[in-house]
């Protein structure tokens, strides 16, 4: 199935970018700041974390990994 293949393709970008995104998010939205917040705020913060990590993953995939793959294929053959 195409979605599963796409997840496999972006998995390396996710592996490379999620730690960086998490380190930035911990500085911008520290979890301890929201401990006493209502559930809705906690869900919003978790959604922001997920969105930022997803954007970082897709950004590195489309802006770095795919162009690099194409360049290496052209150079090799």
VMD Tcl script that builds the backbone (N, CA, C; Angstrom):
set m [mol new atoms 231]
animate dup $m
set s [atomselect $m all]
$s set {name element resname resid chain x y z} {
  {N N UNK 1 A 0.844 -1.189 0.000}
  {CA C UNK 1 A 0.000 0.000 0.000}
  {C C UNK 1 A 0.884 1.245 0.000}
  {N N UNK 2 A 0.488 2.241 -0.751}
  {CA C UNK 2 A 1.291 3.454 -0.907}
  {C C UNK 2 A 1.588 4.176 0.408}
  {N N UNK 3 A 0.608 4.329 1.321}
  {CA C UNK 3 A 0.922 5.022 2.578}
  {C C UNK 3 A 2.009 4.316 3.393}
  {N N UNK 4 A 1.989 2.999 3.368}
  {CA C UNK 4 A 2.991 2.234 4.118}
  {C C UNK 4 A 4.376 2.414 3.481}
  {N N UNK 5 A 4.436 2.414 2.160}
  {CA C UNK 5 A 5.696 2.626 1.460}
  {C C UNK 5 A 6.229 4.027 1.772}
  {N N UNK 6 A 5.335 5.023 1.759}
  {CA C UNK 6 A 5.746 6.393 2.078}
  {C C UNK 6 A 6.289 6.477 3.503}
  {N N UNK 7 A 5.635 5.844 4.457}
  {CA C UNK 7 A 6.132 5.829 5.841}
  {C C UNK 7 A 7.512 5.190 5.920}
  {N N UNK 8 A 7.725 4.169 5.147}
  {CA C UNK 8 A 9.051 3.551 5.104}
  {C C UNK 8 A 10.086 4.483 4.514}
  {N N UNK 9 A 9.689 5.238 3.481}
  {CA C UNK 9 A 10.618 6.184 2.852}
  {C C UNK 9 A 11.017 7.310 3.809}
  {N N UNK 10 A 10.066 7.838 4.562}
  {CA C UNK 10 A 10.374 8.975 5.440}
  {C C UNK 10 A 10.899 8.548 6.806}
  {N N UNK 11 A 10.941 7.269 7.076}
  {CA C UNK 11 A 11.343 6.811 8.413}
  {C C UNK 11 A 12.766 7.235 8.771}
  {N N UNK 12 A 13.665 7.234 7.806}
  {CA C UNK 12 A 15.040 7.653 8.114}
  {C C UNK 12 A 15.092 9.138 8.439}
  {N N UNK 13 A 14.325 9.951 7.718}
  {CA C UNK 13 A 14.265 11.377 8.020}
  {C C UNK 13 A 13.677 11.602 9.411}
  {N N UNK 14 A 12.678 10.816 9.758}
  {CA C UNK 14 A 12.099 10.917 11.100}
  {C C UNK 14 A 13.147 10.561 12.144}
  {N N UNK 15 A 13.871 9.510 11.899}
  {CA C UNK 15 A 14.934 9.081 12.812}
  {C C UNK 15 A 15.956 10.193 13.022}
  {N N UNK 16 A 16.336 10.883 11.943}
  {CA C UNK 16 A 17.352 11.925 12.036}
  {C C UNK 16 A 16.835 13.227 12.631}
  {N N UNK 17 A 15.584 13.566 12.378}
  {CA C UNK 17 A 15.112 14.897 12.749}
  {C C UNK 17 A 14.332 14.968 14.055}
  {N N UNK 18 A 13.812 13.861 14.547}
  {CA C UNK 18 A 12.937 13.963 15.712}
  {C C UNK 18 A 13.669 14.431 16.969}
  {N N UNK 19 A 14.898 14.024 17.160}
  {CA C UNK 19 A 15.627 14.437 18.363}
  {C C UNK 19 A 15.907 15.938 18.339}
  {N N UNK 20 A 16.299 16.447 17.179}
  {CA C UNK 20 A 16.519 17.887 17.064}
  {C C UNK 20 A 15.242 18.666 17.329}
  {N N UNK 21 A 14.148 18.226 16.744}
  {CA C UNK 21 A 12.867 18.896 16.949}
  {C C UNK 21 A 12.464 18.843 18.414}
  {N N UNK 22 A 12.662 17.716 19.056}
  {CA C UNK 22 A 12.318 17.594 20.473}
  {C C UNK 22 A 13.155 18.531 21.331}
  {N N UNK 23 A 14.439 18.662 21.032}
  {CA C UNK 23 A 15.305 19.547 21.812}
  {C C UNK 23 A 14.858 20.998 21.689}
  {N N UNK 24 A 14.447 21.402 20.512}
  {CA C UNK 24 A 13.948 22.765 20.309}
  {C C UNK 24 A 12.621 22.951 21.047}
  {N N UNK 25 A 11.745 21.970 20.934}
  {CA C UNK 25 A 10.437 22.076 21.567}
  {C C UNK 25 A 10.526 22.099 23.090}
  {N N UNK 26 A 11.462 21.372 23.645}
  {CA C UNK 26 A 11.623 21.369 25.105}
  {C C UNK 26 A 11.989 22.772 25.602}
  {N N UNK 27 A 12.745 23.499 24.795}
  {CA C UNK 27 A 13.099 24.878 25.162}
  {C C UNK 27 A 11.907 25.818 24.981}
  {N N UNK 28 A 11.146 25.633 23.889}
  {CA C UNK 28 A 10.026 26.529 23.592}
  {C C UNK 28 A 8.770 26.222 24.402}
  {N N UNK 29 A 8.474 24.943 24.563}
  {CA C UNK 29 A 7.270 24.506 25.276}
  {C C UNK 29 A 7.624 23.432 26.307}
  {N N UNK 30 A 8.278 23.822 27.405}
  {CA C UNK 30 A 8.664 22.801 28.391}
  {C C UNK 30 A 7.436 22.136 29.025}
  {N N UNK 31 A 7.463 20.838 29.101}
  {CA C UNK 31 A 6.329 20.073 29.618}
  {C C UNK 31 A 5.998 20.447 31.055}
  {N N UNK 32 A 7.002 20.758 31.852}
  {CA C UNK 32 A 6.747 21.097 33.257}
  {C C UNK 32 A 5.898 22.364 33.398}
  {N N UNK 33 A 5.943 23.197 32.400}
  {CA C UNK 33 A 5.156 24.438 32.425}
  {C C UNK 33 A 3.658 24.149 32.313}
  {N N UNK 34 A 3.293 22.995 31.794}
  {CA C UNK 34 A 1.893 22.665 31.540}
  {C C UNK 34 A 1.356 21.564 32.445}
  {N N UNK 35 A 2.091 21.224 33.502}
  {CA C UNK 35 A 1.658 20.145 34.403}
  {C C UNK 35 A 0.302 20.420 35.030}
  {N N UNK 36 A 0.055 21.643 35.442}
  {CA C UNK 36 A -1.199 21.977 36.122}
  {C C UNK 36 A -2.262 22.500 35.159}
  {N N UNK 37 A -1.988 22.478 33.890}
  {CA C UNK 37 A -2.932 22.997 32.891}
  {C C UNK 37 A -4.079 22.025 32.662}
  {N N UNK 38 A -5.187 22.542 32.151}
  {CA C UNK 38 A -6.310 21.658 31.813}
  {C C UNK 38 A -5.937 20.689 30.686}
  {N N UNK 39 A -6.718 19.645 30.558}
  {CA C UNK 39 A -6.450 18.602 29.570}
  {C C UNK 39 A -6.379 19.169 28.154}
  {N N UNK 40 A -7.242 20.119 27.842}
  {CA C UNK 40 A -7.253 20.703 26.506}
  {C C UNK 40 A -5.928 21.362 26.152}
  {N N UNK 41 A -5.322 22.027 27.111}
  {CA C UNK 41 A -4.019 22.673 26.884}
  {C C UNK 41 A -2.949 21.609 26.688}
  {N N UNK 42 A -2.993 20.562 27.483}
  {CA C UNK 42 A -2.016 19.480 27.346}
  {C C UNK 42 A -2.131 18.806 25.977}
  {N N UNK 43 A -3.354 18.597 25.515}
  {CA C UNK 43 A -3.569 17.999 24.196}
  {C C UNK 43 A -3.047 18.933 23.113}
  {N N UNK 44 A -3.272 20.235 23.275}
  {CA C UNK 44 A -2.782 21.214 22.294}
  {C C UNK 44 A -1.257 21.214 22.239}
  {N N UNK 45 A -0.608 21.130 23.385}
  {CA C UNK 45 A 0.857 21.096 23.424}
  {C C UNK 45 A 1.370 19.803 22.779}
  {N N UNK 46 A 0.745 18.688 23.084}
  {CA C UNK 46 A 1.149 17.413 22.468}
  {C C UNK 46 A 0.940 17.463 20.959}
  {N N UNK 47 A -0.134 18.084 20.515}
  {CA C UNK 47 A -0.390 18.231 19.083}
  {C C UNK 47 A 0.669 19.111 18.436}
  {N N UNK 48 A 1.070 20.173 19.126}
  {CA C UNK 48 A 2.133 21.050 18.610}
  {C C UNK 48 A 3.444 20.277 18.485}
  {N N UNK 49 A 3.758 19.453 19.474}
  {CA C UNK 49 A 4.957 18.609 19.406}
  {C C UNK 49 A 4.897 17.692 18.187}
  {N N UNK 50 A 3.772 17.021 18.018}
  {CA C UNK 50 A 3.611 16.089 16.903}
  {C C UNK 50 A 3.706 16.810 15.560}
  {N N UNK 51 A 3.069 17.971 15.458}
  {CA C UNK 51 A 3.105 18.731 14.208}
  {C C UNK 51 A 4.520 19.199 13.888}
  {N N UNK 52 A 5.243 19.689 14.888}
  {CA C UNK 52 A 6.608 20.169 14.659}
  {C C UNK 52 A 7.534 19.028 14.240}
  {N N UNK 53 A 7.409 17.888 14.880}
  {CA C UNK 53 A 8.250 16.744 14.533}
  {C C UNK 53 A 7.895 16.238 13.128}
  {N N UNK 54 A 6.612 16.228 12.798}
  {CA C UNK 54 A 6.186 15.808 11.462}
  {C C UNK 54 A 6.724 16.764 10.397}
  {N N UNK 55 A 6.617 18.072 10.642}
  {CA C UNK 55 A 7.137 19.058 9.692}
  {C C UNK 55 A 8.651 18.942 9.525}
  {N N UNK 56 A 9.357 18.726 10.624}
  {CA C UNK 56 A 10.817 18.556 10.539}
  {C C UNK 56 A 11.151 17.316 9.720}
  {N N UNK 57 A 10.420 16.247 9.951}
  {CA C UNK 57 A 10.648 14.997 9.217}
  {C C UNK 57 A 10.397 15.185 7.726}
  {N N UNK 58 A 9.248 15.749 7.383}
  {CA C UNK 58 A 8.914 15.931 5.971}
  {C C UNK 58 A 9.842 16.942 5.305}
  {N N UNK 59 A 10.234 17.968 6.054}
  {CA C UNK 59 A 11.169 18.948 5.507}
  {C C UNK 59 A 12.505 18.330 5.157}
  {N N UNK 60 A 13.061 17.540 6.054}
  {CA C UNK 60 A 14.346 16.917 5.754}
  {C C UNK 60 A 14.214 15.874 4.650}
  {N N UNK 61 A 13.070 15.222 4.575}
  {CA C UNK 61 A 12.873 14.230 3.510}
  {C C UNK 61 A 12.805 14.898 2.143}
  {N N UNK 62 A 11.947 15.907 2.017}
  {CA C UNK 62 A 11.743 16.532 0.707}
  {C C UNK 62 A 12.833 17.528 0.321}
  {N N UNK 63 A 13.471 18.167 1.293}
  {CA C UNK 63 A 14.468 19.193 0.983}
  {C C UNK 63 A 15.906 18.693 1.011}
  {N N UNK 64 A 16.139 17.566 1.683}
  {CA C UNK 64 A 17.511 17.064 1.800}
  {C C UNK 64 A 17.636 15.652 1.219}
  {N N UNK 65 A 16.865 14.723 1.763}
  {CA C UNK 65 A 17.073 13.313 1.417}
  {C C UNK 65 A 16.769 13.005 -0.049}
  {N N UNK 66 A 15.599 13.397 -0.528}
  {CA C UNK 66 A 15.254 13.086 -1.926}
  {C C UNK 66 A 16.190 13.754 -2.929}
  {N N UNK 67 A 16.489 15.065 -2.778}
  {CA C UNK 67 A 17.440 15.671 -3.722}
  {C C UNK 67 A 18.827 15.018 -3.662}
  {N N UNK 68 A 19.262 14.640 -2.472}
  {CA C UNK 68 A 20.565 13.992 -2.341}
  {C C UNK 68 A 20.558 12.626 -3.026}
  {N N UNK 69 A 19.471 11.892 -2.878}
  {CA C UNK 69 A 19.363 10.593 -3.555}
  {C C UNK 69 A 19.446 10.745 -5.065}
  {N N UNK 70 A 18.690 11.727 -5.593}
  {CA C UNK 70 A 18.713 11.951 -7.045}
  {C C UNK 70 A 20.105 12.342 -7.523}
  {N N UNK 71 A 20.781 13.208 -6.769}
  {CA C UNK 71 A 22.129 13.639 -7.158}
  {C C UNK 71 A 23.098 12.459 -7.143}
  {N N UNK 72 A 22.988 11.606 -6.135}
  {CA C UNK 72 A 23.881 10.444 -6.057}
  {C C UNK 72 A 23.594 9.463 -7.185}
  {N N UNK 73 A 22.338 9.295 -7.552}
  {CA C UNK 73 A 22.011 8.390 -8.665}
  {C C UNK 73 A 22.558 8.937 -9.981}
  {N N UNK 74 A 22.447 10.248 -10.199}
  {CA C UNK 74 A 22.995 10.849 -11.424}
  {C C UNK 74 A 24.500 10.706 -11.467}
  {N N UNK 75 A 25.157 10.904 -10.333}
  {CA C UNK 75 A 26.612 10.809 -10.278}
  {C C UNK 75 A 27.086 9.378 -10.504}
  {N N UNK 76 A 26.297 8.412 -10.045}
  {CA C UNK 76 A 26.698 7.002 -10.157}
  {C C UNK 76 A 26.438 6.437 -11.558}
  {N N UNK 77 A 25.530 7.027 -12.261}
  {CA C UNK 77 A 25.238 6.336 -13.496}
  {C C UNK 77 A 24.742 7.185 -14.570}
}
mol reanalyze $m
mol bondsrecalc $m
mol representation Tube
mol addrep $m
